[in-house]
Amino acid sequence: MKTGLLFITAALLSVSAGAQKKLTEATITYDIVINTGTERPRAADFLDGATSTVYLKGNKSRTEMVSSLGTEATIIDDGAKAVFNVKEYGPQKYIIRMTPANWKDANRRYEDVKFSFTSESKTIQGYKCTKAVGKLADGSTFVVWYTPDLVPESTDFQYVNRNLPGLAMEYESNVGSLKVTYTVSKINMNPVPAAKFDLPKAGFRVLSYEESKGPKGGR
């Protein structure tokens, strides 16, 4: 009897493990929607209709947001422990170099996020997702829907969601008093070109993290 139970348990674990896919290489596109709570135009409305695309390749990631104002990308090389923020807004072009300590400081608001997991679920792009509620150190909360079927090898590209047991398929973020929702619209498992993680060769001003914060230490 015990042997039979062990066999069934092992079989179930095998099926569960087989359903999971380690995301070592993929292109993930998120659509961005702004909820201003009013029909009157707001300063952050330029983000409405913007997209955020994440390129994953081993221990490297590139998160690129394209809006009506321009393009901003964050390139993370976990192997070299380096982070670069590339901003291109019209004639303003910057590359901000960050150390691991700088990256942690830039994301300090999300350092101690605590997740409460629920039994609610829904399907996004064919993947069954579970609802979790994140609570930040300042007491604010946000909702995230994640799928345990896709587990990124590198997780720092979404600092706030890095401790989830799967890929965040839909999540909320606050910009001041506004709520921004990111929802996956496409996942492409094709190989990502290595050139996606190269920095621009010319035309960009290079700043340190400290320089980017300005003389008063504020950005």
VEXMI-914084 format. One record per residue (C-alpha): residue number from 1; residue in three letters; chain; x, y, z. Coordinates in Angstrom, 1 decimal, padded with zeros to 4 digits. Layout:
BEGIN
FIMI/NUM/ALA/A/X/Y/Z
...
END
This chain:
BEGIN
FIMI/1/MET/A/000.0/000.0/000.0
FIMI/2/LYS/A/002.8/002.4/001.0
FIMI/3/THR/A/004.6/001.6/-002.3
FIMI/4/GLY/A/001.5/002.4/-004.3
FIMI/5/LEU/A/001.1/005.8/-002.5
FIMI/6/LEU/A/004.7/006.6/-003.1
FIMI/7/PHE/A/004.3/005.8/-006.8
FIMI/8/ILE/A/001.2/008.1/-007.1
FIMI/9/THR/A/003.0/010.9/-005.2
FIMI/10/ALA/A/006.0/010.7/-007.4
FIMI/11/ALA/A/003.8/010.7/-010.5
FIMI/12/LEU/A/002.0/013.8/-009.4
FIMI/13/LEU/A/005.2/015.6/-008.6
FIMI/14/SER/A/006.5/014.6/-012.0
FIMI/15/VAL/A/003.4/016.1/-013.8
FIMI/16/SER/A/003.7/019.3/-011.7
FIMI/17/ALA/A/007.4/019.7/-012.6
FIMI/18/GLY/A/006.7/018.9/-016.2
FIMI/19/ALA/A/004.1/021.7/-016.3
FIMI/20/GLN/A/006.7/024.3/-015.2
FIMI/21/LYS/A/009.0/025.9/-017.8
FIMI/22/LYS/A/012.2/027.6/-016.8
FIMI/23/LEU/A/012.3/030.8/-018.7
FIMI/24/THR/A/015.9/031.1/-019.9
FIMI/25/GLU/A/015.2/032.9/-023.2
FIMI/26/ALA/A/012.0/034.7/-024.1
FIMI/27/THR/A/010.5/038.0/-025.2
FIMI/28/ILE/A/007.6/039.1/-023.0
FIMI/29/THR/A/005.4/042.1/-024.0
FIMI/30/TYR/A/003.2/043.9/-021.4
FIMI/31/ASP/A/000.5/046.4/-022.4
FIMI/32/ILE/A/000.2/049.4/-020.1
FIMI/33/VAL/A/-003.0/051.0/-019.0
FIMI/34/ILE/A/-003.4/054.1/-016.7
FIMI/35/ASN/A/-006.4/054.5/-014.4
FIMI/36/THR/A/-006.6/058.2/-013.6
FIMI/37/GLY/A/-010.1/057.9/-012.1
FIMI/38/THR/A/-011.3/060.8/-014.2
FIMI/39/GLU/A/-012.0/061.6/-017.9
FIMI/40/ARG/A/-009.9/064.8/-017.7
FIMI/41/PRO/A/-006.4/064.4/-019.2
FIMI/42/ARG/A/-003.6/063.9/-016.7
FIMI/43/ALA/A/000.1/064.3/-016.9
FIMI/44/ALA/A/000.7/060.6/-016.8
FIMI/45/ASP/A/-001.7/059.8/-019.6
FIMI/46/PHE/A/001.2/059.7/-022.0
FIMI/47/LEU/A/001.8/056.2/-020.6
FIMI/48/ASP/A/-001.6/055.0/-021.6
FIMI/49/GLY/A/-001.1/052.7/-024.6
FIMI/50/ALA/A/002.6/052.3/-024.0
FIMI/51/THR/A/004.3/048.9/-024.0
FIMI/52/SER/A/006.9/047.4/-021.8
FIMI/53/THR/A/008.9/044.6/-023.4
FIMI/54/VAL/A/011.2/042.2/-021.5
FIMI/55/TYR/A/014.0/040.4/-023.3
FIMI/56/LEU/A/015.4/037.4/-021.3
FIMI/57/LYS/A/018.6/035.5/-022.2
FIMI/58/GLY/A/020.2/033.4/-019.5
FIMI/59/ASN/A/021.3/035.8/-016.7
FIMI/60/LYS/A/020.7/038.9/-018.8
FIMI/61/SER/A/017.6/041.0/-019.2
FIMI/62/ARG/A/016.5/044.1/-021.0
FIMI/63/THR/A/013.3/045.8/-020.1
FIMI/64/GLU/A/012.2/048.4/-022.7
FIMI/65/MET/A/009.3/050.8/-022.3
FIMI/66/VAL/A/008.1/052.7/-025.4
FIMI/67/SER/A/005.7/055.6/-024.9
FIMI/68/SER/A/004.7/058.6/-026.9
FIMI/69/LEU/A/007.6/060.5/-025.3
FIMI/70/GLY/A/010.4/058.2/-026.2
FIMI/71/THR/A/012.2/055.0/-025.1
FIMI/72/GLU/A/013.7/053.9/-021.8
FIMI/73/ALA/A/015.5/050.6/-021.3
FIMI/74/THR/A/017.0/048.9/-018.3
FIMI/75/ILE/A/019.7/046.3/-019.1
FIMI/76/ILE/A/020.8/043.9/-016.4
FIMI/77/ASP/A/023.8/041.6/-016.6
FIMI/78/ASP/A/023.7/039.4/-013.6
FIMI/79/GLY/A/026.9/037.7/-014.6
FIMI/80/ALA/A/028.8/041.0/-014.6
FIMI/81/LYS/A/026.7/042.4/-011.8
FIMI/82/ALA/A/026.0/045.6/-013.8
FIMI/83/VAL/A/022.9/047.6/-014.5
FIMI/84/PHE/A/022.4/050.3/-017.2
FIMI/85/ASN/A/019.5/052.6/-017.7
FIMI/86/VAL/A/019.3/053.9/-021.3
FIMI/87/LYS/A/017.0/056.9/-021.8
FIMI/88/GLU/A/016.2/058.4/-025.2
FIMI/89/TYR/A/013.6/061.2/-025.1
FIMI/90/GLY/A/014.0/063.2/-028.3
FIMI/91/PRO/A/017.4/065.0/-028.2
FIMI/92/GLN/A/018.0/063.9/-024.5
FIMI/93/LYS/A/020.0/060.7/-024.5
FIMI/94/TYR/A/021.6/059.2/-021.4
FIMI/95/ILE/A/023.2/056.0/-020.1
FIMI/96/ILE/A/023.1/055.7/-016.3
FIMI/97/ARG/A/025.6/053.1/-014.9
FIMI/98/MET/A/024.6/051.4/-011.7
FIMI/99/THR/A/026.3/049.0/-009.4
FIMI/100/PRO/A/024.4/046.3/-007.6
FIMI/101/ALA/A/024.2/048.6/-004.5
FIMI/102/ASN/A/022.9/051.4/-006.7
FIMI/103/TRP/A/020.2/049.1/-008.2
FIMI/104/LYS/A/019.2/048.1/-004.7
FIMI/105/ASP/A/019.0/051.7/-003.6
FIMI/106/ALA/A/016.9/052.6/-006.7
FIMI/107/ASN/A/014.4/049.8/-005.7
FIMI/108/ARG/A/014.5/050.3/-001.9
FIMI/109/ARG/A/010.8/050.9/-001.8
FIMI/110/TYR/A/010.2/047.3/-003.0
FIMI/111/GLU/A/012.9/045.7/-000.8
FIMI/112/ASP/A/010.6/044.2/001.9
FIMI/113/VAL/A/007.5/043.4/-000.1
FIMI/114/LYS/A/005.3/040.7/001.5
FIMI/115/PHE/A/003.0/038.6/-000.6
FIMI/116/SER/A/-000.4/037.1/000.5
FIMI/117/PHE/A/-001.5/034.3/-001.8
FIMI/118/THR/A/-005.2/033.7/-002.6
FIMI/119/SER/A/-007.1/030.9/-004.2
FIMI/120/GLU/A/-008.5/033.1/-007.0
FIMI/121/SER/A/-007.3/032.3/-010.5
FIMI/122/LYS/A/-007.8/033.4/-014.1
FIMI/123/THR/A/-006.3/032.7/-017.5
FIMI/124/ILE/A/-004.0/035.2/-019.2
FIMI/125/GLN/A/-002.5/034.3/-022.7
FIMI/126/GLY/A/-003.4/030.6/-022.1
FIMI/127/TYR/A/-001.6/030.4/-018.7
FIMI/128/LYS/A/-003.5/029.8/-015.5
FIMI/129/CYS/A/-002.6/032.6/-013.1
FIMI/130/THR/A/-003.1/032.9/-009.3
FIMI/131/LYS/A/-003.9/036.2/-007.6
FIMI/132/ALA/A/-001.5/037.5/-004.9
FIMI/133/VAL/A/-001.5/040.8/-003.0
FIMI/134/GLY/A/001.8/042.5/-002.3
FIMI/135/LYS/A/002.3/044.8/000.6
FIMI/136/LEU/A/005.1/047.3/000.7
FIMI/137/ALA/A/006.9/048.6/003.8
FIMI/138/ASP/A/005.0/051.8/003.6
FIMI/139/GLY/A/001.7/049.9/003.9
FIMI/140/SER/A/000.5/050.3/000.3
FIMI/141/THR/A/-000.7/047.3/-001.5
FIMI/142/PHE/A/-000.9/046.1/-005.1
FIMI/143/VAL/A/-002.4/043.1/-006.9
FIMI/144/VAL/A/-000.4/040.7/-009.1
FIMI/145/TRP/A/-001.5/037.7/-011.1
FIMI/146/TYR/A/001.3/035.2/-011.7
FIMI/147/THR/A/001.7/031.8/-013.3
FIMI/148/PRO/A/003.8/029.1/-011.7
FIMI/149/ASP/A/004.1/027.4/-015.1
FIMI/150/LEU/A/006.8/030.0/-016.2
FIMI/151/VAL/A/009.7/030.6/-013.9
FIMI/152/PRO/A/012.3/033.2/-015.0
FIMI/153/GLU/A/015.9/032.2/-014.5
FIMI/154/SER/A/016.7/035.9/-013.9
FIMI/155/THR/A/014.2/037.8/-011.7
FIMI/156/ASP/A/015.7/041.3/-011.0
FIMI/157/PHE/A/014.0/042.7/-014.1
FIMI/158/GLN/A/010.8/043.1/-012.0
FIMI/159/TYR/A/012.3/043.9/-008.6
FIMI/160/VAL/A/009.0/044.1/-006.9
FIMI/161/ASN/A/007.9/040.7/-008.1
FIMI/162/ARG/A/011.2/038.9/-007.9
FIMI/163/ASN/A/010.2/036.6/-005.0
FIMI/164/LEU/A/007.1/035.3/-006.7
FIMI/165/PRO/A/007.1/031.6/-007.5
FIMI/166/GLY/A/006.5/032.3/-011.2
FIMI/167/LEU/A/006.1/035.0/-013.8
FIMI/168/ALA/A/004.0/038.0/-013.1
FIMI/169/MET/A/001.5/038.1/-016.0
FIMI/170/GLU/A/-000.5/041.1/-014.7
FIMI/171/TYR/A/000.5/043.5/-012.0
FIMI/172/GLU/A/-000.3/047.0/-010.6
FIMI/173/SER/A/002.1/049.8/-009.9
FIMI/174/ASN/A/001.4/053.2/-008.5
FIMI/175/VAL/A/002.7/056.4/-010.1
FIMI/176/GLY/A/001.8/059.0/-007.5
FIMI/177/SER/A/-001.9/058.8/-007.0
FIMI/178/LEU/A/-002.4/056.9/-010.3
FIMI/179/LYS/A/-002.7/053.2/-010.8
FIMI/180/VAL/A/-000.8/051.6/-013.7
FIMI/181/THR/A/-001.6/048.1/-014.8
FIMI/182/TYR/A/000.8/045.9/-016.8
FIMI/183/THR/A/-000.7/042.9/-018.6
FIMI/184/VAL/A/001.1/040.4/-020.8
FIMI/185/SER/A/-000.1/040.5/-024.3
FIMI/186/LYS/A/002.5/038.2/-025.9
FIMI/187/ILE/A/005.2/035.7/-025.0
FIMI/188/ASN/A/007.7/034.7/-027.7
FIMI/189/MET/A/010.0/031.8/-026.8
FIMI/190/ASN/A/012.3/032.3/-029.9
FIMI/191/PRO/A/016.0/033.0/-029.3
FIMI/192/VAL/A/016.8/036.6/-028.3
FIMI/193/PRO/A/019.7/038.2/-030.3
FIMI/194/ALA/A/022.8/038.9/-028.1
FIMI/195/ALA/A/022.9/042.4/-029.6
FIMI/196/LYS/A/019.7/043.3/-027.6
FIMI/197/PHE/A/021.9/043.7/-024.5
FIMI/198/ASP/A/024.6/045.9/-026.2
FIMI/199/LEU/A/024.8/049.5/-025.1
FIMI/200/PRO/A/024.7/052.4/-027.7
FIMI/201/LYS/A/028.1/053.1/-029.1
FIMI/202/ALA/A/027.8/056.9/-029.5
FIMI/203/GLY/A/025.5/059.9/-029.0
FIMI/204/PHE/A/024.6/059.2/-025.4
FIMI/205/ARG/A/025.8/061.0/-022.3
FIMI/206/VAL/A/027.1/058.6/-019.7
FIMI/207/LEU/A/026.3/059.3/-016.0
FIMI/208/SER/A/026.9/057.5/-012.8
FIMI/209/TYR/A/024.0/056.8/-010.5
FIMI/210/GLU/A/025.0/059.5/-008.2
FIMI/211/GLU/A/025.3/062.1/-011.0
FIMI/212/SER/A/021.8/061.1/-012.3
FIMI/213/LYS/A/020.3/062.0/-009.0
FIMI/214/GLY/A/021.5/065.6/-009.3
FIMI/215/PRO/A/023.3/067.9/-006.9
FIMI/216/LYS/A/020.6/067.6/-004.3
FIMI/217/GLY/A/020.4/063.9/-004.4
FIMI/218/GLY/A/016.9/063.8/-006.0
FIMI/219/ARG/A/015.8/062.6/-009.3
END
